Amino acid sequence: MVIATFMDFTCPYCRSLVPVLDSVLSAFPADVAVDFHHFPLDSHEFAVPGAVAAECAHRQGRFGHMYHVLYDQMESIGMKQWREFAADAGIPDVAAFERCIQLPVDSFLRIGAGRALGESIGVVGTPTIWVNGRQHSGRSVEAFRARADKLGIP
């Protein structure tokens, strides 16, 4: 089962989905993949910088760590320096990370690709979830379990 998520690092509803996705991945480690797509909302001041920070972490193999740090510390976004988030995420080369976050947003293909894909399928808000190519409205572990049952995943 592939869970495609369209998310914004400054969206509180996305933040509440993170532990659900973590639980689903734990429950079905061999049968579920989460495909994260950036969809920074224009109405959120730090959405694009958060996406850039995550992509700079990705360049050092730490996307998952930064993903969790940004959602765990969402209330600090805009008040705390990006290098502090990088340190919390275990970014090995914080100086390179700081250079990276200065790059223009179009330097990060995954951000633009997430936005373009989302717009092409009608995403207007976050989080938006698709499971195996079909939109999914459930936001609970039980809803994902039910979808897994329908798909015949043990």
C-alpha positions as CSV (number, residue, x, y, z in Angstrom):
1,M,0.0,0.0,0.0
2,V,1.4,3.4,-1.0
3,I,0.3,6.3,1.0
4,A,0.9,9.6,-0.9
5,T,0.8,12.6,1.4
6,F,0.7,16.3,0.4
7,M,1.9,18.2,3.4
8,D,3.1,21.5,4.7
9,F,5.6,21.7,7.6
10,T,3.6,24.5,9.2
11,C,0.2,22.9,9.0
12,P,-1.1,21.7,12.4
13,Y,-3.4,19.1,10.8
14,C,-0.3,17.6,9.1
15,R,1.4,17.5,12.4
16,S,-1.4,15.5,13.9
17,L,-1.1,13.0,11.0
18,V,2.6,12.3,11.6
19,P,2.1,9.9,14.5
20,V,-0.7,8.1,12.6
21,L,1.6,7.6,9.6
22,D,4.3,6.4,11.9
23,S,1.9,3.9,13.5
24,V,0.7,2.6,10.2
25,L,4.3,2.1,9.0
26,S,5.1,0.2,12.2
27,A,2.0,-1.9,11.9
28,F,2.7,-2.8,8.2
29,P,6.5,-2.5,7.8
30,A,6.8,-4.7,4.7
31,D,3.5,-3.7,3.1
32,V,3.3,0.1,3.4
33,A,5.3,3.0,2.0
34,V,4.7,6.7,2.6
35,D,5.4,8.9,-0.4
36,F,5.8,12.5,1.0
37,H,5.0,15.4,-1.4
38,H,5.7,19.0,-0.5
39,F,2.6,21.2,-0.7
40,P,3.6,24.4,1.1
41,L,0.6,26.6,1.5
42,D,0.8,30.2,0.4
43,S,-1.0,31.4,3.5
44,H,1.7,30.0,5.8
45,E,4.7,32.3,6.1
46,F,7.3,29.7,6.9
47,A,5.9,26.8,4.7
48,V,8.4,27.3,1.8
49,P,11.4,27.9,4.1
50,G,10.4,24.7,6.0
51,A,10.2,22.7,2.8
52,V,13.7,24.1,1.8
53,A,15.1,23.1,5.2
54,A,13.7,19.6,4.8
55,E,15.3,19.4,1.3
56,C,18.6,20.6,2.6
57,A,18.4,17.9,5.2
58,H,17.6,15.4,2.5
59,R,20.8,16.4,0.7
60,Q,22.6,15.0,3.7
61,G,20.5,11.9,4.1
62,R,18.5,13.3,7.0
63,F,15.0,14.1,5.5
64,G,13.2,11.8,7.9
65,H,14.9,13.2,10.9
66,M,14.2,16.8,9.8
67,Y,10.6,15.9,9.0
68,H,10.1,14.7,12.6
69,V,12.0,17.7,14.1
70,L,10.0,20.2,12.2
71,Y,6.6,18.7,13.1
72,D,7.7,18.1,16.7
73,Q,8.9,21.7,17.1
74,M,6.4,23.4,14.8
75,E,5.7,26.1,17.4
76,S,9.3,27.2,17.1
77,I,9.4,27.7,13.4
78,G,10.0,31.3,12.7
79,M,11.4,31.9,16.2
80,K,14.3,29.5,16.1
81,Q,17.2,29.5,13.7
82,W,17.2,26.9,10.9
83,R,20.6,25.7,12.0
84,E,19.2,24.8,15.4
85,F,16.6,22.6,13.7
86,A,19.4,21.1,11.7
87,A,21.4,20.4,14.8
88,D,18.4,18.8,16.4
89,A,17.9,16.6,13.3
90,G,21.5,15.5,13.5
91,I,22.6,17.1,10.2
92,P,26.3,16.2,9.9
93,D,27.4,19.4,8.1
94,V,25.5,22.4,9.5
95,A,27.6,24.9,7.6
96,A,26.7,23.2,4.3
97,F,23.1,23.1,5.5
98,E,23.2,26.9,6.1
99,R,24.6,27.5,2.6
100,C,21.9,25.2,1.2
101,I,18.9,27.0,2.8
102,Q,20.1,30.3,1.1
103,L,19.5,28.7,-2.4
104,P,16.4,29.9,-4.3
105,V,13.3,27.6,-3.9
106,D,13.5,26.5,-7.5
107,S,16.8,24.8,-6.7
108,F,14.7,22.1,-5.0
109,L,12.9,20.1,-7.7
110,R,10.9,18.0,-5.2
111,I,9.2,21.1,-3.8
112,G,8.0,22.3,-7.2
113,A,7.2,18.7,-8.2
114,G,5.0,18.2,-5.1
115,R,3.1,21.4,-5.8
116,A,2.7,20.6,-9.5
117,L,1.5,17.1,-8.8
118,G,-0.9,18.2,-6.1
119,E,-2.4,20.9,-8.2
120,S,-2.8,18.5,-11.2
121,I,-4.9,16.2,-9.0
122,G,-6.9,18.9,-7.2
123,V,-5.1,19.2,-3.9
124,V,-6.1,22.5,-2.3
125,G,-5.2,22.0,1.3
126,T,-3.1,19.9,3.6
127,P,-2.9,17.2,4.5
128,T,-4.3,15.5,1.5
129,I,-3.8,11.8,1.3
130,W,-4.0,9.3,-1.5
131,V,-3.7,5.5,-1.1
132,N,-2.8,3.5,-4.1
133,G,-3.9,6.3,-6.4
134,R,-7.2,7.0,-4.8
135,Q,-8.0,9.9,-2.5
136,H,-8.3,8.8,1.2
137,S,-10.2,10.9,3.8
138,G,-9.3,8.8,6.9
139,R,-6.9,10.4,9.4
140,S,-6.7,7.5,11.9
141,V,-4.8,4.3,12.2
142,E,-8.1,2.5,12.1
143,A,-9.0,4.1,8.7
144,F,-5.7,3.0,7.3
145,R,-6.2,-0.5,8.7
146,A,-9.6,-0.6,7.0
147,R,-8.1,0.4,3.7
148,A,-5.3,-2.2,4.1
149,D,-8.0,-4.9,4.8
150,K,-9.8,-3.9,1.6
151,L,-6.6,-4.2,-0.3
152,G,-5.9,-7.7,1.2
153,I,-2.9,-6.6,3.3
154,P,-2.6,-8.8,6.3
